[in-house]
Amino acid sequence: MFSTDQGREVPPTAGLPLQLRDLLPPWQNDLPGALAEFIGTPAVGLECSGTASLIVILKTLHRLSGRSTVIIPAYTCPLVVFAIAHCGLQLQICDVSPRSFELDPTALAGLCDANTLAIVPTHLGGRVANLAPVIALARQCGAHVIEDAAQALGARQNGKSVGLQGNAGFFSLAAGKGLSLFEGGLWISADPELRTQLAHTSQSLIPRHTAWEFRRSLELIGYAAAYRPSGLRHVYGTPLRRALRRNDPVAAAGDYFSADIPLHRVSTWRKAVGSKALLRLPEFQAKLAAQAAERLPRLAGIPGLTVLLDPPGATGTWPIFMLLLADEARRDRVLAELWGAGLGLTRMFAHALPDYAYLRPWVGTPAVPNAREFAACSLTISNSPWLDDARFEQIVQVLVRHCRQI
């Protein structure tokens, strides 16, 4: 493993750093309106997390249809499992396509039936999923499509924001995302009647909770102070390396979550902070895209390495590069050198969903070989501006060496 730069830690994703002036007056308070304009939709719903946004969508669709089964990819965030369980709905795990994070159409077709409430494809790591086969299968069985765009705020398909092709979509505004309130989320829909129903659910379901919002406000102040290369060394790097020493990849990937999901209103102050930061997001994402364009050819030129890209007509965001190595052994040799070295290299999720021990009561043990292979062969590299060219080249050299090994 490389020794870490004692003063710097590259974050695992390229989130928009907050500035001191974001926390101070004057404030603009219409964050939902500003986000709606940014996304290109008449209105959005702002919630306390992406998970809460998904809960609002699921509760609404269940009330409207009465169906109760939700199909999700076998490789996605564990919090999606807990959102479905919170709503009292039935979970169905679907394998992904070979060497992909996208739902396998053949496997999905075998799972859809008259009780399927929704299918939840994922736009992962800023990459845009091809939704055409998912939408077609959903229409055949009368199900809804909920786009998990938690990591893809700003991504577009055929000129429109992700989240607007299906019946509804949701984004995360959590720590490290493109725009962060430390914890936050939003839901969208292209259907005006469904937007009205979603707003009704939110008003009736989400309470005011002063203690939770006070905690999130303090955490946002801490995040604004610590989301810098020097601060990240302590709040992210030290726990990461401690988890690696314990040989705990779930902790190292930040994948331990609780089934107890907080639900509360976002305060006026946190909305105001987000409104000011949002003004810088388009320029920030453009710079990330330009940096990705410069670095992608270097990665794509490594024999035996696959860089995940967007389908035709899609323009994703670039918080990270998602890579697939030929096999788990090569991937693990790269991780042994670079995970924990402060260079922003990590695993998206530690496992396919059935392989998290704490999820077994909800997920069970379905056969999902493609998802397991994806989890075993994949890693991510941060596209943060704080990963300079010299440190990026260190990563490239390690990848070249291990990808060429037989």
RODO-2510 file (C-alpha; in nm, 4 decimals, decimal comma):
residues 406
     n   res          X          Y          Z
     1     m     0,0000     0,0000     0,0000
     2     f     0,1199     0,3520    -0,0762
     3     s     0,1922     0,5595     0,2311
     4     t    -0,0629     0,8352     0,2711
     5     d     0,0135     1,2008     0,2248
     6     q    -0,0053     1,3083     0,5866
     7     g    -0,1744     1,6374     0,5028
     8     r    -0,4177     1,5342     0,2294
     9     e    -0,7014     1,2874     0,1711
    10     v    -0,8866     1,2672    -0,1583
    11     p    -1,2609     1,2036    -0,1043
    12     p    -1,4079     0,8907    -0,2639
    13     t    -1,6430     1,1051    -0,4756
    14     a    -1,6227     1,4573    -0,6132
    15     g    -1,8783     1,6466    -0,4071
    16     l    -1,9285     2,0208    -0,4348
    17     p    -1,7383     2,1810    -0,1426
    18     l    -1,9373     2,4250     0,0659
    19     q    -1,8025     2,7738     0,1318
    20     l    -1,8247     2,9791     0,4496
    21     r    -2,0492     3,2306     0,2740
    22     d    -2,2994     2,9507     0,2065
    23     l    -2,3644     2,9319     0,5804
    24     l    -2,4122     3,3051     0,6301
    25     p    -2,6727     3,5622     0,5214
    26     p    -2,7993     3,6854     0,2836
    27     w    -2,9892     3,3635     0,2063
    28     q    -3,2074     3,2490    -0,0792
    29     n    -3,4752     3,0236     0,0630
    30     d    -3,6440     2,8646    -0,2388
    31     l    -3,4261     2,5553    -0,2754
    32     p    -3,7079     2,3393    -0,4203
    33     g    -3,7786     2,6036    -0,6827
    34     a    -3,4110     2,6401    -0,7706
    35     l    -3,3697     2,2622    -0,7959
    36     a    -3,6778     2,2359    -1,0171
    37     e    -3,5237     2,4908    -1,2537
    38     f    -3,1877     2,3112    -1,2471
    39     i    -3,3514     1,9751    -1,3247
    40     g    -3,6007     2,1130    -1,5756
    41     t    -3,9302     2,0194    -1,4140
    42     p    -4,2209     2,2272    -1,2772
    43     a    -4,1698     2,1185    -0,9168
    44     v    -3,9690     1,8898    -0,6877
    45     g    -4,0294     1,7610    -0,3385
    46     l    -3,7516     1,8198    -0,0867
    47     e    -3,7075     1,5622     0,1905
    48     c    -3,4562     1,4895     0,4661
    49     s    -3,2815     1,2127     0,2657
    50     g    -3,2901     1,0231    -0,0589
    51     t    -3,4282     0,7302     0,1390
    52     a    -3,7124     0,9453     0,2711
    53     s    -3,7841     1,0544    -0,0861
    54     l    -3,8098     0,6915    -0,1948
    55     i    -4,0430     0,6194     0,0983
    56     v    -4,2724     0,9036    -0,0099
    57     i    -4,2832     0,7616    -0,3636
    58     l    -4,3454     0,4030    -0,2498
    59     k    -4,6171     0,5012    -0,0027
    60     t    -4,7918     0,7049    -0,2705
    61     l    -4,7818     0,4367    -0,5399
    62     h    -4,8957     0,1679    -0,2974
    63     r    -5,1913     0,3824    -0,1903
    64     l    -5,2883     0,4417    -0,5505
    65     s    -5,2476     0,0871    -0,6841
    66     g    -5,2672    -0,1569    -0,3931
    67     r    -4,9866    -0,3700    -0,5345
    68     s    -4,7085    -0,4640    -0,2960
    69     t    -4,3940    -0,6087    -0,4627
    70     v    -4,0922    -0,3905    -0,5436
    71     i    -3,8135    -0,5201    -0,7697
    72     i    -3,4633    -0,3809    -0,7228
    73     p    -3,1182    -0,4669    -0,8613
    74     a    -2,9073    -0,7127    -0,6641
    75     y    -2,6262    -0,4565    -0,6718
    76     t    -2,7443    -0,1287    -0,5228
    77     c    -2,7407     0,0686    -0,1980
    78     p    -2,8617    -0,1298     0,1082
    79     l    -3,0766     0,1670     0,2106
    80     v    -3,3143     0,0841    -0,0757
    81     v    -3,3902    -0,2434     0,1035
    82     f    -3,4717    -0,0589     0,4251
    83     a    -3,6974     0,1921     0,2472
    84     i    -3,9062    -0,0924     0,1052
    85     a    -3,9199    -0,2674     0,4431
    86     h    -4,0205     0,0599     0,6119
    87     c    -4,3227     0,0785     0,3801
    88     g    -4,4272    -0,2785     0,4623
    89     l    -4,3820    -0,3885     0,1004
    90     q    -4,2443    -0,7108    -0,0417
    91     l    -3,8893    -0,7078    -0,1783
    92     q    -3,7848    -0,8919    -0,4932
    93     i    -3,4154    -0,9047    -0,5872
    94     c    -3,3277    -0,9135    -0,9582
    95     d    -2,9860    -0,9994    -1,0979
    96     v    -2,8013    -0,7494    -1,3153
    97     s    -2,6749    -0,8027    -1,6686
    98     p    -2,3263    -0,9564    -1,7031
    99     r    -2,0533    -0,7095    -1,6025
   100     s    -2,3096    -0,4338    -1,5555
   101     f    -2,5019    -0,2626    -1,2753
   102     e    -2,8210    -0,2541    -1,4863
   103     l    -3,1168    -0,4863    -1,4367
   104     d    -3,0988    -0,7987    -1,6527
   105     p    -3,4064    -0,7866    -1,8833
   106     t    -3,4460    -1,1644    -1,8987
   107     a    -3,4301    -1,2048    -1,5228
   108     l    -3,6611    -0,9057    -1,4772
   109     a    -3,9211    -1,0465    -1,7161
   110     g    -3,9384    -1,3614    -1,5056
   111     l    -4,0108    -1,1626    -1,1886
   112     c    -4,2771    -0,9186    -1,3096
   113     d    -4,6359    -1,0172    -1,2320
   114     a    -4,9755    -0,8761    -1,1407
   115     n    -4,8553    -0,7835    -0,7898
   116     t    -4,5512    -0,5844    -0,9031
   117     l    -4,5904    -0,2325    -0,7698
   118     a    -4,2642    -0,0868    -0,8950
   119     i    -3,9286    -0,1584    -1,0544
   120     v    -3,6367     0,0505    -0,9267
   121     p    -3,3466     0,0726    -1,1754
   122     t    -3,0348     0,2565    -1,0606
   123     h    -2,8319     0,5321    -1,2258
   124     l    -2,5088     0,4446    -1,0478
   125     g    -2,2109     0,6679    -0,9755
   126     g    -2,3293     0,9359    -1,2164
   127     r    -2,3656     0,6851    -1,5020
   128     v    -2,7010     0,6693    -1,6780
   129     a    -2,8845     0,3370    -1,7046
   130     n    -3,0655     0,2316    -2,0225
   131     l    -3,4283     0,2289    -1,9099
   132     a    -3,5971     0,1254    -2,2347
   133     p    -3,6244    -0,2476    -2,1522
   134     v    -3,7270    -0,1755    -1,7925
   135     i    -4,0035     0,0647    -1,8954
   136     a    -4,1304    -0,1796    -2,1589
   137     l    -4,1522    -0,4648    -1,9070
   138     a    -4,3170    -0,2390    -1,6475
   139     r    -4,5853    -0,1376    -1,8954
   140     q    -4,6551    -0,5004    -1,9826
   141     c    -4,7365    -0,5893    -1,6224
   142     g    -4,8859    -0,2539    -1,5183
   143     a    -4,6025    -0,1647    -1,2780
   144     h    -4,4399     0,1719    -1,2111
   145     v    -4,0768     0,2635    -1,2724
   146     i    -3,8955     0,4543    -0,9954
   147     e    -3,5558     0,5830    -1,1053
   148     d    -3,2936     0,5628    -0,8323
   149     a    -3,0892     0,8669    -0,9319
   150     a    -2,9426     0,9186    -0,5840
   151     q    -2,5930     0,9567    -0,7319
   152     a    -2,6904     1,1287    -1,0559
   153     l    -2,8203     1,4813    -0,9924
   154     g    -2,7506     1,6693    -1,3158
   155     a    -2,7358     1,3607    -1,5397
   156     r    -2,9508     1,3643    -1,8531
   157     q    -3,0965     1,1255    -2,1097
   158     n    -3,1948     1,2657    -2,4505
   159     g    -3,1800     1,6166    -2,3107
   160     k    -3,4029     1,5498    -2,0096
   161     s    -3,2998     1,4911    -1,6505
   162     v    -3,2820     1,1363    -1,5276
   163     g    -3,5797     1,0662    -1,3059
   164     l    -3,8293     1,1903    -1,5633
   165     q    -3,8422     0,8876    -1,7956
   166     g    -4,0103     0,6611    -1,5431
   167     n    -4,3105     0,7404    -1,3269
   168     a    -4,0972     0,9016    -1,0562
   169     g    -3,7362     0,9442    -0,9524
   170     f    -3,5343     1,0484    -0,6511
   171     f    -3,1953     1,2057    -0,5781
   172     s    -2,9731     1,2224    -0,2723
   173     l    -2,8247     1,5392    -0,1231
   174     a    -2,6148     1,3461     0,1288
   175     a    -2,2512     1,4037     0,2221
   176     g    -2,0219     1,3743    -0,0769
   177     k    -2,2964     1,4075    -0,3370
   178     g    -2,2844     1,6756    -0,6072
   179     l    -2,4946     1,9049    -0,3882
   180     s    -2,5090     1,8292    -0,0179
   181     l    -2,7171     1,9364     0,2817
   182     f    -2,5207     1,6710     0,4736
   183     e    -2,8455     1,4708     0,4535
   184     g    -3,1229     1,5525     0,2107
   185     g    -3,3089     1,4254    -0,0910
   186     l    -3,5706     1,5090    -0,3465
   187     w    -3,8352     1,3381    -0,5562
   188     i    -3,9576     1,4303    -0,9027
   189     s    -4,2166     1,3130    -1,1536
   190     a    -4,3150     1,4195    -1,5037
   191     d    -4,6797     1,3403    -1,4203
   192     p    -4,8552     1,6436    -1,2641
   193     e    -5,1245     1,4291    -1,1008
   194     l    -4,8636     1,2042    -0,9424
   195     r    -4,6694     1,5096    -0,8210
   196     t    -4,9848     1,6250    -0,6439
   197     q    -5,0243     1,2856    -0,4791
   198     l    -4,6563     1,2759    -0,3781
   199     a    -4,6869     1,6201    -0,2186
   200     h    -4,9959     1,5029    -0,0301
   201     t    -4,8089     1,1980     0,1027
   202     s    -4,5146     1,4103     0,2100
   203     q    -4,7360     1,6566     0,3967
   204     s    -4,9206     1,3820     0,5814
   205     l    -4,6252     1,1492     0,6455
   206     i    -4,3204     1,3647     0,7226
   207     p    -4,3265     1,5313     1,0667
   208     r    -4,1324     1,8216     1,2071
   209     h    -3,8616     1,6949     1,4401
   210     t    -3,6571     1,9692     1,6027
   211     a    -3,3944     1,7405     1,7544
   212     w    -3,3167     1,5641     1,4274
   213     e    -3,3008     1,8880     1,2329
   214     f    -3,0760     2,0501     1,4942
   215     r    -2,8427     1,7510     1,4654
   216     r    -2,8377     1,7726     1,0855
   217     s    -2,7645     2,1457     1,1030
   218     l    -2,4633     2,0842     1,3269
   219     e    -2,3485     1,8040     1,0966
   220     l    -2,3779     2,0349     0,7975
   221     i    -2,1538     2,2912     0,9681
   222     g    -1,9021     2,0156     1,0414
   223     y    -1,9231     1,8928     0,6846
   224     a    -1,8579     2,2421     0,5493
   225     a    -1,5473     2,2646     0,7660
   226     a    -1,4143     1,9106     0,7119
   227     y    -1,4815     1,8526     0,3411
   228     r    -1,1276     1,9572     0,2516
   229     p    -0,8199     1,7395     0,1882
   230     s    -0,6844     1,8132     0,5375
   231     g    -1,0131     1,7604     0,7203
   232     l    -1,1053     1,4475     0,5270
   233     r    -0,7922     1,2790     0,6530
   234     h    -0,9486     1,2712     1,0009
   235     v    -1,3217     1,2256     0,9364
   236     y    -1,2925     0,9855     0,6412
   237     g    -0,9373     0,8541     0,6070
   238     t    -0,8746     0,7496     0,9670
   239     p    -1,1972     0,5439     1,0005
   240     l    -1,1352     0,3920     0,6563
   241     r    -0,7871     0,2685     0,7442
   242     r    -0,9096     0,1413     1,0801
   243     a    -1,1758    -0,0653     0,9009
   244     l    -0,9190    -0,2002     0,6544
   245     r    -0,6921    -0,3089     0,9391
   246     r    -0,9900    -0,5010     1,0827
   247     n    -1,0491    -0,6564     0,7392
   248     d    -1,4019    -0,5125     0,7392
   249     p    -1,4825    -0,4125     0,3795
   250     v    -1,8432    -0,3220     0,4679
   251     a    -1,7261    -0,0567     0,7129
   252     a    -1,4507     0,0568     0,4765
   253     a    -1,7060     0,1107     0,1995
   254     g    -1,9419     0,2912     0,4416
   255     d    -2,2107     0,0275     0,3918
   256     y    -2,3403    -0,0237     0,7457
   257     f    -2,6905     0,1249     0,7596
   258     s    -2,9779     0,1120     1,0063
   259     a    -3,3335     0,0048     0,9320
   260     d    -3,4469     0,2937     1,1546
   261     i    -3,4906     0,5714     0,8969
   262     p    -3,5256     0,9289     1,0291
   263     l    -3,8149     1,1250     0,8824
   264     h    -3,8334     1,5000     0,9453
   265     r    -3,8653     1,8340     0,7733
   266     v    -3,5625     2,0182     0,6364
   267     s    -3,5118     2,3535     0,8066
   268     t    -3,5249     2,6888     0,6325
   269     w    -3,1571     2,7426     0,7101
   270     r    -3,0387     2,4200     0,5464
   271     k    -3,2510     2,4980     0,2424
   272     a    -3,0856     2,8396     0,2254
   273     v    -2,7370     2,6854     0,2423
   274     g    -2,8279     2,4517    -0,0415
   275     s    -2,9698     2,7358    -0,2514
   276     k    -2,6434     2,9293    -0,2392
   277     a    -2,4296     2,6230    -0,3120
   278     l    -2,6540     2,5219    -0,6033
   279     l    -2,5519     2,8382    -0,7896
   280     r    -2,2006     2,6911    -0,8268
   281     l    -2,3070     2,3369    -0,9199
   282     p    -2,3346     2,3732    -1,3017
   283     e    -1,9834     2,5167    -1,3320
   284     f    -1,8461     2,2565    -1,0903
   285     q    -2,0007     1,9674    -1,2825
   286     a    -1,8708     2,1109    -1,6110
   287     k    -1,5178     2,1117    -1,4678
   288     l    -1,5572     1,7519    -1,3529
   289     a    -1,6751     1,6523    -1,7015
   290     a    -1,3743     1,8257    -1,8578
   291     q    -1,1357     1,6500    -1,6186
   292     a    -1,3037     1,3164    -1,6902
   293     a    -1,2660     1,3736    -2,0648
   294     e    -0,8923     1,4220    -2,0138
   295     r    -0,8482     1,1138    -1,7939
   296     l    -1,0841     0,8641    -1,9564
   297     p    -0,8511     0,7866    -2,2509
   298     r    -0,5707     0,7063    -2,0060
   299     l    -0,7915     0,4564    -1,8228
   300     a    -0,9549     0,3156    -2,1363
   301     g    -0,6123     0,2429    -2,2828
   302     i    -0,5226    -0,0057    -2,0079
   303     p    -0,5575    -0,3616    -2,1449
   304     g    -0,7918    -0,5759    -1,9391
   305     l    -0,9691    -0,2784    -1,7797
   306     t    -1,3274    -0,1729    -1,8565
   307     v    -1,4438     0,1818    -1,7852
   308     l    -1,8208     0,2146    -1,7477
   309     l    -1,9707     0,4806    -1,9757
   310     d    -2,3166     0,6125    -2,0641
   311     p    -2,5492     0,4740    -2,3328
   312     p    -2,6089     0,6728    -2,6542
   313     g    -2,8009     0,9943    -2,5948
   314     a    -2,7064     1,0127    -2,2259
   315     t    -2,4829     1,2613    -2,0468
   316     g    -2,3955     1,1504    -1,6964
   317     t    -2,2129     1,3348    -1,4245
   318     w    -1,8580     1,2476    -1,3237
   319     p    -1,8127     1,2245    -0,9453
   320     i    -1,6152     0,9012    -0,9970
   321     f    -1,4837     0,6573    -1,2546
   322     m    -1,6330     0,3077    -1,2257
   323     l    -1,3948     0,0357    -1,3381
   324     l    -1,4198    -0,3383    -1,3948
   325     l    -1,1110    -0,5584    -1,3804
   326     a    -1,0848    -0,9004    -1,5402
   327     d    -1,1298    -1,0887    -1,2145
   328     e    -1,1510    -1,0535    -0,8389
   329     a    -0,7853    -1,1427    -0,7795
   330     r    -0,6610    -0,8518    -0,9904
   331     r    -0,9127    -0,6162    -0,8347
   332     d    -0,8051    -0,7185    -0,4859
   333     r    -0,4368    -0,6691    -0,5640
   334     v    -0,5123    -0,3121    -0,6742
   335     l    -0,7156    -0,2513    -0,3590
   336     a    -0,4357    -0,3919    -0,1418
   337     e    -0,2061    -0,1189    -0,2711
   338     l    -0,4424     0,1749    -0,3085
   339     w    -0,7476     0,1415    -0,0837
   340     g    -0,6564     0,3469     0,2184
   341     a    -0,3720     0,5312     0,0462
   342     g    -0,5609     0,8611     0,0492
   343     l    -0,6008     0,8661    -0,3308
   344     g    -0,9801     0,8373    -0,3490
   345     l    -0,9928     0,4755    -0,4670
   346     t    -1,2583     0,2535    -0,3106
   347     r    -1,5424     0,0069    -0,3732
   348     m    -1,8857     0,1414    -0,4662
   349     f    -2,0600    -0,1172    -0,2480
   350     a    -1,8825    -0,3950    -0,0630
   351     h    -2,1127    -0,6744    -0,1823
   352     a    -2,4151    -0,7739    -0,3820
   353     l    -2,7198    -0,7331    -0,1572
   354     p    -2,7553    -1,1030    -0,0556
   355     d    -2,3984    -1,1035     0,0756
   356     y    -2,4512    -0,8439     0,3493
   357     a    -2,5090    -1,0507     0,6620
   358     y    -2,7228    -0,7815     0,8241
   359     l    -2,9607    -0,7726     0,5238
   360     r    -3,0370    -1,1463     0,5224
   361     p    -3,3714    -1,1143     0,7087
   362     w    -3,5038    -0,8948     0,4257
   363     v    -3,3057    -1,0109     0,1211
   364     g    -3,2628    -1,3844     0,1734
   365     t    -3,0149    -1,5775    -0,0414
   366     p    -3,1242    -1,5557    -0,4068
   367     a    -2,8856    -1,6644    -0,6821
   368     v    -2,7463    -1,3470    -0,8394
   369     p    -2,4174    -1,4502    -1,0047
   370     n    -2,3825    -1,1426    -1,2234
   371     a    -2,4248    -0,9031    -0,9309
   372     r    -2,1712    -1,0993    -0,7291
   373     e    -1,9226    -1,0853    -1,0156
   374     f    -1,9764    -0,7110    -1,0551
   375     a    -1,9177    -0,6560    -0,6829
   376     a    -1,6051    -0,8745    -0,6936
   377     c    -1,4423    -0,7156    -0,9988
   378     s    -1,5318    -0,3470    -0,9630
   379     l    -1,3718    -0,0478    -0,7977
   380     t    -1,4079     0,3285    -0,8249
   381     i    -1,1660     0,6190    -0,8542
   382     s    -1,2589     0,9656    -0,7377
   383     n    -1,2807     1,2386    -1,0000
   384     s    -1,2275     1,5040    -0,7337
   385     p    -1,0262     1,8106    -0,8415
   386     w    -0,8106     1,7351    -0,5376
   387     l    -0,6764     1,4247    -0,7117
   388     d    -0,4008     1,5940    -0,9086
   389     d    -0,2357     1,4574    -1,2216
   390     a     0,0646     1,3125    -1,0388
   391     r    -0,1496     1,1144    -0,7944
   392     f    -0,3837     1,0045    -1,0716
   393     e    -0,0813     0,8711    -1,2584
   394     q     0,0185     0,6716    -0,9488
   395     i    -0,3178     0,4985    -0,9665
   396     v    -0,2828     0,4361    -1,3398
   397     q     0,0573     0,2723    -1,2969
   398     v    -0,0780     0,0324    -1,0346
   399     l    -0,3726    -0,0544    -1,2594
   400     v    -0,1410    -0,1157    -1,5573
   401     r     0,0810    -0,3466    -1,3546
   402     h    -0,1963    -0,5602    -1,2111
   403     c    -0,4199    -0,5695    -1,5189
   404     r    -0,1297    -0,7127    -1,7192
   405     q    -0,0508    -0,9868    -1,4689
   406     i    -0,1496    -1,3385    -1,5698
***
